[in-house]
Amino acid sequence: MKDLISHINKVFESRIRLGIMSVLMVNESYDFNSLKETLNVTDGNLASHLKALEEKGMIKVNKQFIGRKPNTSYSATETGISEFRHHLKALEKLIREQ
Amino acid sequence: MKNDSNSIEDIRAIRKIMEESTRFLSLSGLSGIFAGLTAIAGALFAWFFILDNGSIHYDEYFRNLPEKETISLRWKLIADALAVLLLSVLFSFYFSVKKAKKESKNLWTPVSRRLLINFLIPLVAGGIFVIALLVRNQIQFIVPSFLIFYGLALVSAGKFTFGEVFYLGILEIITGLAAAFVPGWGLSFWIIGFGILHIVYGLAMYRKYEA
C-alpha cells in the first residue's frame, strides 16, 4: 500500500490540474481560453494551477502573438507525460484493489 | 489522502475531458436526416423540373450536344446542387448550435476548428475538381466525384468527431466509385449517397446519442 501511495503525485491532486493534464495528454497544445472553456473554471483559478504545473516542470508555456493579440498556449513536457501516466496507473490500481 | 470513490470519479473525469477535448460531439443526428431529405428533394426537383421527367438524359447525350444548347440546363443543375449544399450546411449548423447550447458547450473550440479544416480540404479540392469536370465537359463523372470527395472529407473529419462519421465516409466513397462505373444512373446514386445514407446515419445517431 505504501508503494502505491508514493505514486499518487501530489502535484496532480486537484480536479483542475487533473483536467489540465488530461487535455494536454491528448492534444499537442491548447490555448488558455479553450482550456478555460473546456474545464469550466475562472481565469485566476486556471492561471494559478497552470503556474504550479509549470513550476514543477509538468507543462511548458508558449507565448505567441496572433496579429497584435498575445496568445498563450500550453503543452505537456516529457516529464509531465510520464508523471501523469504513473499517476493514472496508481489511481487505477487503487480502484482495483478496493 | 483521497479515498477510493474519489479516485473513480477522477478517472471518469479524466476520460471525459480527454474525449471532449479531442472530439467534437455537438454534431446532431438531425443534421444527417435533414441533409438526406434535402438531397432527395433536390434530386426529385432536378428530375421533374430540370430534366423534364427524366426525358433528358444528361449523360452521353448531353456530352455530344454543343455547349450552347446545354448551358442553361447546366446552370440549373448547378444551382440545384448548390441549393442542396447550402440548405444542408445551414441545417447542420443550426442543429449543432442547438445541441451545443443544450449541453452548454462551446461550438468554436480547437477541436471544432481541426474538424472543419480536415473536412474542408478534401471538400474544396473536390469542388474545384467538379468545376474542372464541368468545364471539360465530363458531366458523367460529376456525381461520382461529389460522392468520392465528400466521402474522403468525412473520413478525414471522422477522427475529430463521432467514429460513425468515418464509416459514413467509407460508404459514400464506395457509392461514388460504384457510380463511376455505372453510366447514366447519376441521379439514383446521388439519392443513395446523399439521401438514403444520410437519413439512415442520422436516424441511427439520433437514436443512439440523443433520443
Interface residues (C-beta under 8 A of the other chain):
Chain A: I5 I8 E13 R15 L18 G19 S22 V23 M25 V26 N27 Y30 D31 S34 E37 T38 L39 L88 L91 E92 L94 I95 Q98
Chain B: M1 K2 D4 S7 I8 D10 I11 A13 I14 I17 M18 E20 S21 T22 N106 T109 P110
